[in-house]
């Protein structure tokens, strides 16, 4: 049985690496390469642990245009990408492709949408997929044992999140996650959610009604303390749910592609990552 397809939330990992590792990690020309190094080390550790048949590094704009059209506050408070990190984003395609990894980008959707699209395409073809990300929105993809989320923990390492773990953490099923986000809100995305409704209440509403639409319909003639807010915010809540729901794209299922140690080592040396290059040449996975 071949290994799973590993799909990686590249922007999430690049940001994490940039802010977690010192900016003194630089190439011979003085460019910071900490984001690229942190991302690569994380992916290589997962490659070592799970032996994926191929790796897809997914990219996209910070805010997909259609999501901003649905709600102008979406991602509006996020700061600009620091110039030192933007340079690393600009180098990422050739660098990651040197390891034999597929680099995917679509300007109309975000990296999250591509992550979900590749994972669902892999599952539909009879394979398995792992989604490496620091974004809990991706929990909606863990609908069965063919797709699991490797959630990057604060500090180091990953946690495997499957369908049962989503229920344990949120109190809702993976397919209910967009409805849950719409009700609870998501500060990192600039989504306010329903006024006065937090995570526990959002979960209890969905446990009772199943879907956001059913909860809104029940609220129309109801007398609960949340009936008013669900009714008055119905259109906004449906827009928040659409924003939180991943958009399925047609993507090509990648062929098996083993780690290119030689290519990766050469790319690492080009950017001054000599320790990483040495470990790749010697058969190790990171450094």
C-alpha positions as CSV (number, residue, x, y, z in Angstrom):
1,X,0.0,0.0,0.0
2,X,1.5,3.3,-1.0
3,X,1.8,6.2,1.4
4,X,-0.6,9.1,1.8
5,X,-0.5,12.3,-0.2
6,X,0.9,15.1,2.0
7,X,-0.6,18.5,1.3
8,X,1.1,21.4,3.0
9,X,-0.2,24.8,4.0
10,X,2.9,26.6,2.8
11,X,2.0,30.2,3.8
12,X,1.1,29.1,7.3
13,X,4.4,27.3,7.8
14,X,6.5,30.1,6.2
15,X,5.0,32.6,8.6
16,X,5.5,30.3,11.5
17,X,9.1,29.6,10.6
18,X,9.8,33.3,10.0
19,X,8.6,34.3,13.5
20,X,9.9,31.2,15.3
21,X,13.5,31.1,14.0
22,X,16.1,34.0,14.3
23,X,16.4,36.3,11.3
24,X,20.1,35.9,11.6
25,X,19.7,32.7,9.6
26,X,20.8,34.2,6.2
27,X,22.2,33.3,2.8
28,X,25.5,34.5,1.5
29,X,23.8,37.7,0.1
30,X,22.4,38.6,3.5
31,X,18.8,37.5,2.9
32,X,16.9,35.9,5.8
33,X,16.0,32.3,5.0
34,X,14.5,31.3,8.4
35,X,11.0,30.9,7.0
36,X,12.1,28.6,4.3
37,X,14.3,26.6,6.7
38,X,11.6,26.2,9.3
39,X,9.1,25.1,6.7
40,X,11.4,22.6,5.1
41,X,12.5,21.1,8.5
42,X,8.8,20.6,9.5
43,X,7.9,19.0,6.2
44,X,10.9,16.7,6.3
45,X,10.0,15.5,9.8
46,X,6.5,14.6,8.6
47,X,8.0,12.9,5.5
48,X,10.2,10.8,7.7
49,X,7.3,9.9,10.0
50,X,4.6,9.2,7.4
51,X,6.5,8.3,4.2
52,X,4.1,10.1,1.8
53,X,3.9,9.1,-1.8
54,X,4.2,12.8,-2.8
55,X,4.2,16.3,-1.3
56,X,2.1,19.2,-2.5
57,X,3.0,22.7,-1.3
58,X,-0.1,24.8,-1.6
59,X,-0.1,28.6,-2.0
60,X,-2.7,31.3,-2.7
61,X,-3.5,34.9,-1.9
62,X,-4.0,35.9,1.7
63,X,-7.7,36.7,1.0
64,X,-9.6,35.3,-1.9
65,X,-11.5,38.1,-3.7
66,X,-14.8,36.3,-3.4
67,X,-14.5,36.1,0.3
68,X,-13.7,39.8,0.6
69,X,-16.8,40.5,-1.5
70,X,-18.9,38.5,0.9
71,X,-17.6,40.4,4.0
72,X,-15.3,43.4,3.7
73,X,-13.8,42.8,7.2
74,X,-12.4,39.4,6.1
75,X,-8.6,39.5,6.9
76,X,-8.8,43.3,7.0
77,X,-6.7,43.5,10.2
78,X,-3.9,41.3,9.1
79,X,-0.6,43.1,8.8
80,X,1.4,43.3,5.6
81,X,4.0,40.5,4.9
82,X,7.4,41.7,6.1
83,X,9.8,42.4,3.2
84,X,12.3,39.8,4.5
85,X,9.5,37.2,4.5
86,X,8.2,38.3,1.1
87,X,11.6,37.6,-0.4
88,X,11.4,34.1,0.9
89,X,7.9,33.6,-0.6
90,X,9.4,34.7,-3.9
91,X,12.1,32.0,-3.7
92,X,9.8,29.3,-2.5
93,X,8.8,27.7,-5.8
94,X,12.2,26.8,-7.1
95,X,13.4,26.0,-3.6
96,X,10.6,23.5,-2.8
97,X,10.5,22.0,-6.3
98,X,14.2,21.2,-5.8
99,X,13.1,18.6,-3.2
100,X,10.8,17.0,-5.7
101,X,7.7,18.6,-4.2
102,X,4.8,19.9,-6.3
103,X,4.1,23.6,-5.8
104,X,0.4,24.6,-6.4
105,X,-0.9,28.1,-6.6
106,X,-4.3,29.6,-7.7
107,X,-4.9,33.3,-7.5
108,X,-8.7,32.9,-7.3
109,X,-8.6,30.9,-4.1
110,X,-6.5,30.5,-0.9
111,X,-4.1,27.8,0.0
112,X,-6.8,26.3,2.3
113,X,-9.0,25.7,-0.7
114,X,-6.2,23.9,-2.6
115,X,-5.4,21.8,0.5
116,X,-9.0,20.6,0.7
117,X,-9.2,20.1,-3.1
118,X,-6.1,17.9,-3.2
119,X,-7.1,15.9,-0.2
120,X,-10.6,15.2,-1.5
121,X,-9.3,14.3,-4.9
122,X,-6.8,11.9,-3.4
123,X,-9.6,10.3,-1.2
124,X,-11.9,10.0,-4.2
125,X,-9.2,8.1,-6.1
126,X,-8.9,5.6,-3.3
127,X,-5.9,7.1,-1.6
128,X,-5.2,8.8,1.7
129,X,-4.3,12.3,2.5
130,X,-2.6,14.2,5.3
131,X,-3.1,18.0,5.6
132,X,-0.2,19.8,7.3
133,X,-1.4,23.1,8.6
134,X,-1.7,25.5,11.6
135,X,-5.2,26.5,10.6
136,X,-8.1,24.9,12.5
137,X,-10.5,25.7,9.6
138,X,-9.1,22.6,8.0
139,X,-10.8,20.4,10.6
140,X,-13.7,20.3,8.2
141,X,-11.7,18.0,5.9
142,X,-11.3,15.2,8.5
143,X,-14.6,13.6,7.4
144,X,-13.4,10.0,7.5
145,X,-10.2,8.0,8.0
146,X,-8.9,8.8,4.5
147,X,-8.2,12.4,5.3
148,X,-6.5,13.6,8.5
149,X,-5.1,16.9,9.6
150,X,-1.6,17.2,11.0
151,X,-2.1,20.3,13.1
152,X,1.1,22.2,13.9
153,X,1.3,22.8,17.6
154,X,2.6,25.9,19.3
155,X,6.3,25.3,19.9
156,X,7.1,22.2,17.9
157,X,5.6,19.0,16.6
158,X,2.2,18.1,15.1
159,X,-1.1,16.6,16.5
160,X,-3.0,14.2,14.3
161,X,-6.7,15.3,14.1
162,X,-9.2,12.9,12.7
163,X,-13.0,12.9,12.8
164,X,-13.2,11.7,16.4
165,X,-10.8,14.3,17.5
166,X,-12.7,17.1,15.8
167,X,-15.8,16.1,17.8
168,X,-13.8,15.9,21.0
169,X,-12.3,19.4,20.5
170,X,-15.3,21.3,19.0
171,X,-18.4,19.2,19.9
172,X,-19.4,19.2,16.3
173,X,-18.8,16.9,13.3
174,X,-16.2,18.0,10.7
175,X,-18.9,18.8,8.2
176,X,-20.4,21.2,10.7
177,X,-17.2,23.2,11.2
178,X,-18.1,26.0,8.7
179,X,-21.5,26.4,10.5
180,X,-19.7,26.4,13.8
181,X,-17.2,29.0,12.7
182,X,-20.0,31.2,11.4
183,X,-21.7,31.1,14.8
184,X,-18.7,31.3,17.0
185,X,-16.7,33.7,14.8
186,X,-13.0,33.5,14.0
187,X,-10.9,36.5,15.2
188,X,-7.9,35.4,13.1
189,X,-10.0,35.8,9.9
190,X,-11.9,38.9,11.1
191,X,-15.2,37.1,11.3
192,X,-17.2,38.3,14.3
193,X,-19.7,35.5,14.5
194,X,-23.1,35.8,16.2
195,X,-23.3,38.4,19.0
196,X,-23.2,36.7,22.4
197,X,-22.5,33.2,21.0
198,X,-19.3,31.5,21.9
199,X,-17.8,28.1,21.2
200,X,-19.9,26.1,23.6
201,X,-23.2,27.7,22.6
202,X,-22.4,27.4,18.9
203,X,-21.7,23.7,19.5
204,X,-25.0,23.2,21.5
205,X,-27.0,25.0,18.8
206,X,-25.6,22.7,16.1
207,X,-26.0,19.6,18.3
208,X,-29.7,20.5,18.6
209,X,-30.5,21.7,15.1
210,X,-27.8,20.1,12.9
211,X,-27.2,23.0,10.6
212,X,-27.0,26.8,10.7
213,X,-30.0,27.0,8.3
214,X,-32.1,24.8,10.6
215,X,-31.1,26.9,13.6
216,X,-32.1,30.1,11.8
217,X,-35.4,28.6,10.7
218,X,-36.2,27.5,14.2
219,X,-35.3,30.9,15.6
220,X,-37.8,32.6,13.3
221,X,-40.7,31.4,15.5
222,X,-38.7,30.7,18.7
223,X,-38.3,32.4,22.0
224,X,-34.8,31.3,23.1
225,X,-32.4,34.0,24.1
226,X,-30.6,33.6,20.8
227,X,-33.6,33.7,18.5
228,X,-33.3,37.4,18.0
229,X,-29.6,37.4,17.0
230,X,-30.0,34.4,14.7
231,X,-32.9,36.0,12.9
232,X,-31.4,39.5,12.7
233,X,-28.0,38.3,11.6
234,X,-29.2,35.5,9.3
235,X,-27.7,36.9,6.1
236,X,-24.4,37.8,7.7
237,X,-24.1,34.3,9.3
238,X,-24.8,32.6,6.0
239,X,-22.0,34.8,4.4
240,X,-19.6,33.8,7.3
241,X,-20.4,30.2,6.6
242,X,-19.7,30.5,2.9
243,X,-16.4,32.2,3.8
244,X,-15.5,29.4,6.2
245,X,-16.4,26.7,3.7
246,X,-13.6,25.5,1.5
247,X,-14.1,26.0,-2.2
248,X,-13.5,22.8,-4.2
249,X,-11.2,23.2,-7.2
250,X,-10.4,20.8,-10.0
251,X,-6.9,19.7,-9.4
252,X,-4.8,17.0,-10.9
253,X,-3.8,14.1,-8.7
254,X,0.0,14.1,-8.6
255,X,2.1,11.1,-9.4
256,X,4.3,9.4,-6.8
257,X,7.4,11.6,-6.3
258,X,10.1,10.5,-3.8
259,X,12.1,13.1,-1.9
260,X,14.9,14.4,-4.1
261,X,17.8,14.5,-1.6
262,X,20.4,15.6,-4.1
263,X,18.3,18.4,-5.5
264,X,17.2,19.5,-2.0
265,X,20.8,19.5,-0.7
266,X,21.9,21.7,-3.6
267,X,19.1,24.1,-3.0
268,X,19.8,24.2,0.7
269,X,23.5,25.0,0.1
270,X,22.6,27.7,-2.4
271,X,20.7,29.5,0.4
272,X,23.4,28.8,3.0
273,X,21.6,26.0,4.8
274,X,24.7,23.9,5.1
275,X,23.6,21.8,8.0
276,X,20.4,20.8,6.3
277,X,22.3,20.1,3.1
278,X,24.7,17.8,4.9
279,X,21.9,15.9,6.6
280,X,20.1,15.4,3.3
281,X,23.4,14.1,1.7
282,X,24.0,11.8,4.6
283,X,20.4,10.4,4.6
284,X,18.9,12.4,7.4
285,X,15.6,14.4,7.1
286,X,16.2,17.7,8.7
287,X,18.7,20.1,10.3
